[in-house]
């Protein structure tokens, strides 16, 4: 196939029952389970408060161009999340309200773009469709191509393969390889249960037990002083 200008019409998607198990999982907790280095760059932020969960349908476009995104919208299926590698460019928007409305009608769950969007006021009010973007500009895109659909892309500094599970909340977005999903689910459930217990103890007893803090301070050789009057220094 022609590198830089190719379209893969369909992809292998993970079972819906597997994807759905990530509903309600916090991106921060999952990132803790993935080395604390797996979420997209912090400049890619939510346009609204809708949580995101679905299967990655990847698109790669030149900076400020959306021809391949137009083609991708017609190919994506319900439950997909369109992930667009726009090279991080924010000088021209890749899409706005019209394209988002069409995606919603098709049952697509959301869009993550490493680039800019416009018509933010309309998208910010949507309660059933998630949008994440690196920037906002009223300047519209070109429609010349080339580009790619359903190839490996980079979004927010993270490699994304078609069919990866996409999870997003107000903290950010993270991509999960389906083959790693069962193990990650076990880990993140343990973390969330532990956090629930800690919060419950805080509310009931007003304590936050963290023995590791003292251990770290001791290892650093911290010198303690009971009191110091800096006015006399």
Buried (B, 14 or more C-beta within 10 A) or exposed (E): EEEEEBBBEEBEBBEEEBBEBBEEBBBBBBBBBBEEEBBBBEBBBBBBEBBBBBBBBBBBBBBBBBBBBBBBBEBBBEBBBBBBBBBBBBEBBBBBBEBBBBBBEBEBBBBBBBBBBBBBEBBEEBEEBBBBBBBBBEEBBEEEBBBBBBBEBBBBBBEBBBBBBBBBBEBBBBBBBBEEBEEBBEBBBEBBEEBEEBEEEEEEEEEEEEEEEEEEEEEEEEEEEEEEEEEEE
